[in-house]
Amino acid sequence: MSCSKETIALITATDVVKATCNLKQFGKTLEEFDVEERSASLLFKESINVVIVQSLVTAFHPQEHSVVTENGDKYFYKKLCICTGGRPNIITKHPCVIGIRDTESVQQLKSRLSKARRVVIVGNGGIALELVYEMHGCQVLWAIKDDAIGNNFFDKGAATFFLPHLAPNLPVSKEKQTFMERTVQRMKYGIETVQNDKCETHNCSNPSQTGVALGPDWSSDLTLCGASSQVKTQTRVHVEYKCEVKRLFEPEEFKFRAQKESPLPWENSIDSSDWPVYIELSNEKIYGCDLIVSATGVIPSTQPFISCAPFNVADDGGLSVDSNMQTNIEDVYGAGDVCTACWDPAPYWFQMRLWSQARQMGLFAAQCMLAHFSNEKISLDFCFELFTHVTRFFGYKVVLLGRFNAQGLGNDYELLVRCTKGIEYVKVVLHRGRMCGAVLIGETDLEETFENLILNQMDLTAIKDLLLNPDIDIEDYFD
């Protein structure tokens, strides 16, 4: 199939677009890639049927199949795909609050950070994790609503594995230190439910829906230096768990109310510095700072489309799309962060607003539009059979597979864990003897084997004691 005779118009606010490169596929659905900025006009220079329109869309007329740009030009379409992504979910509008979403906002952060003595980071997703790790030369206060770092991506065990790599001064409890210093070949977490006055224990969390437009390797070449120094070892990090932002105080209001700052662990006394803003958390603690980074996810960018047409919108604000990436508006499709998958998903797939899924959705949306252009039917792509995501945190390769945090499994599952301090963390989720999810941190070389085990749904009851035995080559075992 080909649309070489049709004109393809890419309407973009700037000439800079994100392109994937260095794609490595090492499984049926597993792939790793880099994202880099390129000039759209240069990227499609050899594509004679691609036209680049650098402008914002301000109006949408589905009845006449057209969109209108900010300079008043009207463009007619036969098929339209909305790929407007998401916008930062800023905690509040304030001159000292910055949201991180694209390269421009990162450069703004870099500039403002050079004068910052203390920075507050709010959020517990991928961007927050990388920022805390990469910042140096300033004090970092990290406020998260969960009881462990990285809750969107991994459990408390993996969070404990990462803590020593976050900052040298970050305290680790004796219990957590003991956990990290031992190699666990097999650790079962039995799930027990007892009625009435007995307790129910489980480790289930809902699938998280977060996402960013910077790409999975956005911080790899980034230097984030505060005002104190450019020596990374001088970074001081304090994490405030299970809290959210309650309010912000201007310096005048803070003094007028005679509020008191909360001490940080490394402070012997409170120095009433002339902070430009003060942040009060839901745990009643108050801290002064120079800058607040809001890294609390994104909101689908559905304007101006939903104001011009009766789109079906999902509960999370995304455009509802079916298994052919179609919205309820004729000939209009969606892909990436702007849309929400509203088809009946495969057992071990769910949506997270991540670059890996945005790429898959974009490719499949193009295939669907092309097929429908020729009145052909198309089945849901195989990449939606299993959730897979490959990224890096704190310098470690991280692979997430299937229901990696036992999402949606209730209380009927078992966990197998292997942890070697500073080297690897491996967690397998078993449901009725079959693998349904995994977290792999470090160079484990287990991802392709585990991907196959989840897809094949082999009964592992008889051999589960061998799965994480470091003395057994599990790949050869199943070959």
N, C-alpha and C positions, 0 to 999 in steps of 0.2 A: 504494500500500500504506500502511496506517496501523495503529498500535497504540493508537489513542486510547481504545479501550474497556478496554485492559489497564492495570493499575497498574505503574508503573515506580519501583522503589525504588533510590535512590542512597545506598549506605552509605559514609560518609566519616568519617575520624577527627576532622576539624574541620569547622566550617561554611565555612571558606575553601577555595575551589576555584580552579583556574586556568581562565581562559576566553580564547579567541583573539578578537582584534578588529583592526580596520583591515586587513582582508584585501585584498591586491592580487594579482590573478592576471594574469600577463603572458606566458603561454605555455600549451601544452597541459597541462603538469604543473608548471610553475614558479609559485610563489606566495610572497609575503612577508606576514608578519603580526606583530602584537605579541601579547604574552601579559600579561594582568593578573589580579590577584587580585580575586575577587568573593565575596560571600556567596552560598552555594548556595541558601539559603532565599529570598533576593531574586531571584537569577538565574532560578529556576523558579517564581516567585510566580504567574505567569499560566498555568502548566501544571498544570491541575487533576488530571491523572493521575500527576504526579510527587510522590513522597513522599521527603523527606530524613530519613535516619536517621544521627544523629551518634554514631557508636560504632565501635569496632574489631571486626573479625571474629576470633573466637578458635577457631572450629571449623567444619568443613565435612563435610556428610553427603551424598555424591552419590547414595546409594541412595534416600534419601527426598527428594532435591532440596531441601536446606535448608542454611542457614548460621546460625551462632549467634554473637551479639555478646557483648562482655565483660560486659554486665549480665545475661546469661542469656536474652535474648530470642531466639526462633527465627523465621527468615523463610524461607518456602518460595518456590521459583522454578520457572518453566517454562523459562526461558533465563537463563543467568548469564554475565556477562562480567567477567573478572578484569583490573582496570586498576590494580594496586597499585604500578606503577612500579619503581624501583630504590632501593637505599640506598647511601650513600657507601662506596666501597672504601677504608676508612681504613688507612693504612700500619701503624699500631699504636695501641693504646689508651694514652693518656697525657694528663695534665691540660693540657699545652702543645700538644697536637695537636688541630686542629679540622678537621672535614670540611665541605665546602660542598655543599649539596644543595637547600635550600629557603630561603624568606625568613627563617625563624627563625634558621637557621645564619648567614645573611649579616648579620643584625642583631647576632648574637653576635660575629662577626668584627669588625664595625665598632666595637663597644664595647671589645673587647680590643685592637684595633689602636691605639686612642687613647693607649695607654700603652706601645706597642712601639717600641723603638729599631731592632731588626732582625728581619725576618721571613723565614723560609725557605718557599718554595713548592715543593711536590713534584708533578710531573705536567706533561703537555704537551698537554692537551686545551683545549677552548674556555674553560672556567672559568679555568684557569691563565693563558691568554693575556690574558684581560680583567683578571684581578687584577693581573698585573704592570704592565699599562698604566695602570690606574686608581689604583694605590697611590702615595702621596706623603708626604713628611715622615718617611721612615724608610729604612733600608737594606734592600734586597731581594736575597736569594740565591735563585736559581731553579735547582733541580736537575732535570734531565731525562735520560731514559735514551737519548735519540736524539742524533744529531749535528747536528740543526738544530731550531729552535723550530717549534712548530705542526705536527709531523710527522704528526699525525692528519688534518690538513686540506690541507696543501700541501707542496711539495718544497723543496729547498734554495734554489732561485731565488726563490721567493715569500718564504721566510724571510729571505733577504738583503734583499729589498725592504722588509720590515717593520723590520729592525734599527734603522735611524736613528730610527724613530718610537717605539721602545721606551723609550729613555732617552737623554738627550744625551751621557752619559758612556760609553755602552756601546761598546767598541772594535770597529772594523770593519777587517778586513784590507785591504791595498792591492789585492789581487786582487778582493775583493768590492766595494770602492769603485769600481774600474774598471768592473765589471759594471753597477753601479747608475747610473753617469753616462752610459751610452750608450743610445741608442734602437736596439733590435734589431728590424728588420722581419721577418727570417726567420732563425731559428737551428735548424739540424737537429742532432739527436743520433742519429747512426747507431748501430745496435745490431749488434754483431759477435760471433759465437760461433765459436771455433776449438777444435777437439778437442785432446786430450792435454795438452801442457805449455803451451798458449796460454791467455790469460785470457778470461773471459766478462764483458762489461760490460752492465749493464742498470740500470733505475731502477724496479724493480717492488717494490711493497709490498702486503701483504695488506690487504683492506678492514678498516678499523679499526672497532671497535664500542665506541663511547663514547656517553655521553649525560648530560643534566642535566634537572632538573625546573624550573629557574628560568625558562626561556623564553629566546628569542634576544636579548632586549634588557634582560636583568636588571640590567646595570651602567650603563645609560644615564643614570640620574638618581642614581647612587650616589656619595657622597663618602667615600673611604677615606683617612683621615689618620692618620699615625703620630705618635709623641710629639715628634719634633724640630720640625716646622713644618707649616704648611698651605700652603706654597709648593711647587707641583708640581715646579719646576725643581730642587729640592734632592734629588729622588729619586736614589738610587744603586742601580744594578742590576748584579749579577754573575751570569753564567750558567755553571753547571757542566754540561758536556755528557757524554753517555755514562756516566752513573753512576746508581746507585740508593741508597736508604737502607740502610745496613748495620746500624746500631744507634743507640740514644740513650743518653746518659750523664746521670745526675743530677749536680748540682754536686759533691757529696761524693765520688762515685765518680771523677769527672773529676780532682779534686785528688789523691785517693788513688793513682790510677794514674800520676800525674805526666804526664798527656797534654799535648800542646801544640796550641794552635789554629793553624789555617792562616791566613796573612795574606790579606786582600782587596786588590785592585789599588790602592785608594786609601789603604791603610794603610802608614805608614812603619815602624811597629813594632806589636807585638801588645800590646794593653792587656788584661790579664786581668780583664775585667769580670765582675761577678757575674751571669752569665747563668743563668736558671732551668733551662735545658736545653742540652745539646750534642749535635749530630748528626754522626755519622760516615758518610761516603759510601763507596761501593765503590771509589772511587779513592784511598782512604786519607786524604782530607782531612777535617778536623774543624772545625766552626764552632759558636760559641755563638750563641744567639738567644733572643728572648723568646717567639716563637710560631712554630709550624709549621703550614702549611695543606696538608692532604692533598687534592689535586685530581687523583686518579688513577682517575677513572671511577666506575662504579656496578656493583653486584651486583643482579640481579633479585630483587625482594622476593616470593618465592614462598610464604612462610609465612603462615598455617598450612596452606595448601592441600596442599602436597606431603607433609606429615606425616599427612594424613587420607585421601589417595587415591593410587592408583598412576599418577600423571601421568607421561607421557613427558617427560623433561627433556633439553634440548640440552646440548652440551659446555660452553657458556658459562653454564649454570645457568638459562637461561630456559625457560619452558613451551613445548614444541614445538607449533606451530600449523600447520595446513594452509592451502591457498589460499582457504579460507572462514573463516579465523581460528579454526577449531575445534581444541580440544585432543582428546586421545584419550578424555576422559571425556564421556559423552553429555550434550548440551545445555550444555556449558561451553566458553566462548570466552575468548580472551585478546587484549589490545591494548596497545601501548606497550612500555615498557622491560621489563616483566615477562615478555614472550614472545619467542620466537625464530622467525623465518620459516623453516619447514622444507620449503617447496615448491620445485620446480625453478624458479629465478628467471629472469627475462628477461636477455638477454646483458649489458645495461648497467644493471642494478639490483642492489643489494646492501643489506643492512641495516646501518645505523648507529643507535645509540641517541640520536636527536636529536628535538627537538620537532617538526620538520617531519614526520618519519615517524610519530611517536606520534599526531599529529593525523590523518594519513591512515589509519592502522590503526584508530583509534577510529571514524572515519566509516564505514569499510568493514565493521568488525565489526557496527556497528548495522544496516547494510544487510543483512548476511548473516543476522543473528538475525531480522530482520523477514521476509526471504524464506523462511527455514526455518520460521518460525511459520505460514506459509501453504502449506508443502510445495512451495515453488517453488525452482528451481535459480537460481544466480547465478554469473556469471563473475568472474574476478579483475579488479579495477578497473584502469583504464588508468594510474592514477598509479604503479602498480608496474612499468610498462614502462621507466622511466628514473629513475635516481637523480638527484634535484635537491635542492639545499639553498641557501638564501639567508640570509646572516647578515652581521654586521659585526665587523671586528677593527681595532683602532687607528684607528677612525673611518672606515675604508674599507668600502664595500660589497664583499662577497665572494660569488661565485656558483660553486658546484661542480656539475658536470654529468657524468653517466655514470661511466666509469672514469677519474676525473680525475687519479689518480696511477698510471695504467696497471696497476691492480690486476688480477691474474690473466691478464695478457697475455704472460707469459713474457718472451722477448727479441725478439719480432717486432713492433716498433712504432717510431714516429718522433715526435719532439716538435718543434713549431713554437712559438717564444717571441718575444714582443714586450714590452719593458720600458722604461718611461720613468720615471726617478727621480722619486719623490714624486707621480706622477700615476696610473700604471696598470701592471699586470702581467697579461699574457695568455699563457696556455699552452694549446695544442691537442695532443691525443693522437690520432695517426693509426695505424690498423691496416690494413695492406694497402690503403692509399689512402683509407680511409673513416674519418670522424671517430667516435671512440668515447668521448671525454672532453674536458673543458676546465676550466680554472681562470680565473676572471675577477675581477680585483681593481681596484676603482675604477669610475667611471661609464663603462663601455665601450659600453653599449647593444648588446652582441653576444649577450646571453643567449638571446633568442627565436630568432634566426637559427641559432645553434649548436645549440640544442635541436632544431630541425627537422632540421638536418643529421645529427645523431646518430640521430634516430628514422627518418629516410628512408634512411639509409645510402647516400647518393649517392657515387659514385666521384669523389674530388677530386684524383686524381693529376695531371691536366692543368692544374689551376688552383691547386694548393696554394701556389705562390709568391705568389699574390694574396690569400690568406686574411687575412693579418695586415698587409697593406700599408695604412698609415694614410691614404694618399691615395685609397683606393678605398672607397666606401660599399658594404660587402659586403651589407648588407640589400637595397639597391636592385639590386645585381648579381643576386641570386637571385630577386628579384621579377620 
